[in-house]
Amino acid sequence: MAKRVHIIGCFSIVNLLIFILFPNHIFIVFAYYIIWWTGLELCEYFLFSHNKSRIQILISYYGIAILLLFITSLVDWRHDHSIKVGIYPYLLLRHYGFALICLLMPVYMTAITKKITKLLKPFALIAPISYGIYILHYPILIQWQLRLPSLIDLPIKIFLVLGLAYIIEVKLQPKINRIFK
């Protein structure tokens, strides 16, 4: 099974190299395939094998990708001496770096992960409405102008976002799901 991780890793690295040389949407999608595959390998690790060999292989491919992106970032930085974290190549470096952290944390830092999980547990209360919050926050909090003092404006908007997200996600979505089953 380690063979499949090598295939995915090589596939992603080759596509990352092609993307660096010839930027194209399809190559970046294929380069990101390893990030998606990491989720699959983590699932396999936690549910079945608890064998770190494939995880370690993934880590080496992440190291290669991050090294390539770091070199690309240095070359980019030498041109204008600025780091634009939201655009290429820094954005890709952030994505691969974060994916590597997401791979390392649960496998190698379980004690820390357990503490972080306890710390984040209160956020489980809003988890059922998180997508509703995501889609509603910008139009309500940012775009909608009530022209009230901020001490009144912000609580009203937060209440609306949370209330509408609850109605959409908890009350309406299950009914919609039943209709389309």
C-alpha positions as CSV (number, residue, x, y, z in Angstrom):
1,M,0.0,0.0,0.0
2,A,3.0,2.3,0.4
3,K,3.2,2.1,-3.4
4,R,0.0,4.1,-3.8
5,V,1.4,6.9,-1.6
6,H,4.5,7.1,-3.8
7,I,2.3,7.2,-6.9
8,I,0.2,10.1,-5.5
9,G,3.3,11.9,-4.1
10,C,5.1,11.7,-7.4
11,F,2.0,12.6,-9.4
12,S,1.5,15.7,-7.2
13,I,5.2,16.8,-7.2
14,V,5.4,16.4,-11.0
15,N,2.2,18.5,-11.4
16,L,3.6,21.1,-9.0
17,L,6.8,21.4,-11.0
18,I,4.8,21.7,-14.2
19,F,2.6,24.4,-12.6
20,I,5.6,26.3,-11.4
21,L,7.0,26.3,-14.9
22,F,3.7,26.7,-16.8
23,P,1.0,28.0,-14.5
24,N,-2.3,26.3,-15.4
25,H,-5.4,25.5,-13.4
26,I,-5.4,21.8,-14.1
27,F,-1.8,21.4,-13.0
28,I,-2.5,23.1,-9.6
29,V,-5.6,20.9,-9.1
30,F,-3.4,17.8,-9.7
31,A,-0.6,19.2,-7.5
32,Y,-3.1,19.6,-4.7
33,Y,-4.2,16.0,-5.0
34,I,-1.7,15.0,-2.3
35,I,-3.5,17.3,0.1
36,W,-6.8,15.5,-0.5
37,W,-5.1,12.2,-0.3
38,T,-3.6,13.1,3.1
39,G,-7.1,13.1,4.5
40,L,-7.7,9.6,3.2
41,E,-4.4,8.4,4.7
42,L,-5.2,10.0,8.0
43,C,-8.6,8.2,8.0
44,E,-6.8,4.9,7.2
45,Y,-4.3,5.5,9.9
46,F,-6.8,6.3,12.6
47,L,-9.5,3.8,11.7
48,F,-7.5,0.8,10.7
49,S,-3.7,0.5,10.6
50,H,-2.0,2.9,13.1
51,N,1.0,2.3,11.0
52,K,3.1,5.4,10.4
53,S,5.0,4.2,7.4
54,R,2.6,5.8,4.8
55,I,2.4,8.9,6.9
56,Q,6.2,9.2,6.9
57,I,6.2,8.8,3.1
58,L,3.6,11.6,2.8
59,I,5.8,13.8,5.0
60,S,8.7,13.3,2.7
61,Y,6.7,14.4,-0.3
62,Y,5.4,17.4,1.6
63,G,9.0,18.3,2.3
64,I,9.9,18.1,-1.4
65,A,6.8,20.3,-2.3
66,I,7.6,22.8,0.4
67,L,11.2,23.0,-0.6
68,L,10.2,23.6,-4.2
69,L,7.7,26.3,-3.2
70,F,10.2,27.9,-0.8
71,I,12.8,28.1,-3.6
72,T,10.1,29.6,-5.9
73,S,9.2,32.0,-3.2
74,L,12.8,33.1,-2.7
75,V,13.1,33.7,-6.5
76,D,9.9,35.7,-6.4
77,W,11.0,37.7,-3.4
78,R,14.3,38.6,-5.1
79,H,12.3,40.4,-7.9
80,D,10.4,42.9,-5.7
81,H,11.4,42.2,-2.1
82,S,7.8,41.8,-1.0
83,I,5.9,38.8,0.3
84,K,2.3,38.7,-0.8
85,V,1.0,35.9,1.4
86,G,-2.3,35.7,-0.5
87,I,-1.0,35.0,-4.0
88,Y,1.4,32.7,-5.8
89,P,3.8,31.3,-4.7
90,Y,3.3,32.2,-1.1
91,L,-0.3,31.0,-1.1
92,L,0.7,27.5,-2.2
93,L,3.5,27.4,0.3
94,R,0.9,28.3,3.0
95,H,-1.5,25.5,1.7
96,Y,1.2,22.8,1.7
97,G,2.6,24.0,5.0
98,F,-0.9,23.9,6.7
99,A,-1.6,20.5,5.2
100,L,1.7,19.2,6.6
101,I,0.8,20.6,10.0
102,C,-2.7,18.9,9.7
103,L,-0.9,15.6,9.0
104,L,1.7,15.9,11.8
105,M,-0.6,17.2,14.6
106,P,-3.0,14.2,15.0
107,V,-0.4,11.6,14.3
108,Y,2.6,12.8,16.3
109,M,1.2,15.2,18.8
110,T,-1.8,13.3,20.2
111,A,-1.4,14.8,23.7
112,I,-1.4,18.3,22.4
113,T,-4.2,17.4,20.0
114,K,-6.3,16.2,22.9
115,K,-5.7,19.5,24.8
116,I,-6.5,21.6,21.7
117,T,-9.7,19.5,21.2
118,K,-10.8,20.3,24.8
119,L,-10.0,23.9,24.2
120,L,-12.1,24.0,21.0
121,K,-14.9,22.0,22.3
122,P,-17.2,25.0,22.9
123,F,-17.1,25.6,19.1
124,A,-18.9,22.4,18.7
125,L,-22.0,24.3,19.7
126,I,-21.9,26.3,16.5
127,A,-20.7,23.5,14.3
128,P,-24.2,22.6,13.1
129,I,-24.8,26.1,11.8
130,S,-21.2,26.9,10.7
131,Y,-22.0,26.7,6.9
132,G,-25.0,29.0,7.4
133,I,-22.7,31.4,9.3
134,Y,-20.2,31.2,6.5
135,I,-22.7,32.1,3.7
136,L,-24.6,34.7,5.7
137,H,-21.8,36.6,7.5
138,Y,-20.6,38.7,4.6
139,P,-23.9,40.0,3.2
140,I,-25.3,40.7,6.7
141,L,-22.2,41.8,8.7
142,I,-20.3,43.6,5.9
143,Q,-22.6,44.6,3.1
144,W,-25.8,45.5,4.9
145,Q,-25.6,49.0,6.3
146,L,-28.1,49.8,9.2
147,R,-26.6,53.2,9.9
148,L,-26.9,52.7,13.6
149,P,-24.2,53.1,16.2
150,S,-21.9,50.1,16.2
151,L,-22.9,49.1,19.7
152,I,-26.4,48.5,18.4
153,D,-25.6,47.6,14.8
154,L,-23.1,44.7,15.5
155,P,-25.3,42.8,18.0
156,I,-28.3,43.0,15.8
157,K,-26.3,41.7,12.8
158,I,-24.7,38.9,14.9
159,F,-28.1,37.9,16.2
160,L,-29.5,37.8,12.6
161,V,-26.6,35.8,11.3
162,L,-26.8,33.2,14.1
163,G,-30.6,33.1,14.0
164,L,-30.9,32.8,10.2
165,A,-28.1,30.2,10.2
166,Y,-29.9,28.2,12.8
167,I,-33.2,28.4,10.9
168,I,-31.6,27.4,7.6
169,E,-29.3,24.7,8.9
170,V,-31.2,23.1,11.8
171,K,-34.8,23.7,10.8
172,L,-35.0,23.9,7.0
173,Q,-32.1,21.8,5.8
174,P,-33.4,18.5,7.3
175,K,-36.8,19.1,5.6
176,I,-35.1,19.8,2.3
177,N,-33.0,16.7,2.7
178,R,-36.2,14.6,3.3
179,I,-37.8,16.0,0.1
180,F,-34.8,15.0,-2.1
181,K,-34.2,11.5,-0.6
